[in-house]
Amino acid sequence: MTRYEVIESKSWKHDDGRSASLYGAVPWTTEREKSQWKIVPRGYTVRDTTSGTVGIGRVPWATRAEAQAWADAANAKDRQRHEDFRARKTKAQLDAEIAAALANKKPRRRRKG
């Protein structure tokens, strides 16, 4: 599963040029004002599938290809980090780590009784 997926970036746009995010409260306060707001595309951004967040704190890319290039690079980096973290150790490596930990272990103090 990939972490980042490319989606179309959209926002609310008022007839007078004001804009507002789709991810907050609706931008109008009256029914009359509602008809003056439309949803318009602004470009392309990414959604983090692990957290559900949209965008990465930057202006959306103009084309899907630019956004996909960033997502592919970020997904590759994320996959590599995951593989590095989950690198399997051999039985010999585990046995050596256990032996080293036991050799460095301080002896237990005995209680006087």
N, C-alpha and C positions, 0 to 999 in steps of 0.2 A: 504494500500500500504506500502510495506517495503522500508525503506530508503536505505539500503545497499544490493546489490546483488553481488554474487560471479561470477567472470569472469576469464577466462584464461589470464594469464599475458604473453605477447609476446614482443619481441624486435627484432631489426635488428641485425644480426651477420655477421661479415666479415670473409672471409676465413682465415685471419691471427689472428682472435680472438677478434678483436675490436668489441664493441657493441654500439648501439645507441637506443634511445627511438623511439617508433612508433609515439609519440605525438608531435614531433618537425618536422623540415625540413628533407627531405630525406638526408641520410648520404653520398651519392655519388655526385661527381661533374662532371663526364663524363659518357657517355654511356658505355664505356669500363669498367669502374669501377662498374657500376650498376649490372652487372652479378655476381660480387663477393659478393654481399649482399643478404642475405636470412632472412626471418622471421622465428624465432624459438620460441617455448614455453619455459617459464622460471619457471612456477609454477602457482599459483592462487592468485588473489588479489581481491579487491572489488571496485565496482563503486557506488558512491553516486548518487542516482537517483534524489535527489532534486537539486543538483548543476551540475551534469554531470561530476564531477571530477573522475579520476581513480587513485586508490592507496591511501594509507594513510601514505606515507612517511617511509615505511619499506620495507625490502626485501620480495618478494612474498613467501607465504606459499608453502611448497612442495606438499601438498595434498589438494584436494578440501574439504575434511572433516575438516581439520584444519581451512581453510578459512571460511567455513560455520559455524563452532562453534563460531568464532569471530563475524561474521555477525549476527548470531542469538542473541548473547549477546548484541551487539550494538543496534540491532533493538528493543529488549526488553527494554533496557534502554531508547531509544528514545521514544518508545510508552508510557512508564511510565511517562517520563517528560511531554509529551503532555497531558496525562490524568490529571496529577497534575496541569498543567497550566489551563486546561479547566474545572476544578472541578466546578460543579454547586452549587450555593448558594441557600438556601431556601428563600422564601419570608420573613420569620421572620428575617433571617440574613441580608438581604438587607435592610429591614425596620430599623433594629437596627443600621446599618452603616449610613443610611441617618439621623437618629435621632442624632447620635453622631456627625456627620459632621455639622448639623444645630446648635447643642448646642455649638460647638466650633467656630462657625462663628463669626467674629468680626462685630460689628454694622457698618453700613455705616456712614461716616461723611456727614453731611449736609453742603451744600454750604451756605455761608452767602449771603444774597441778598438784 
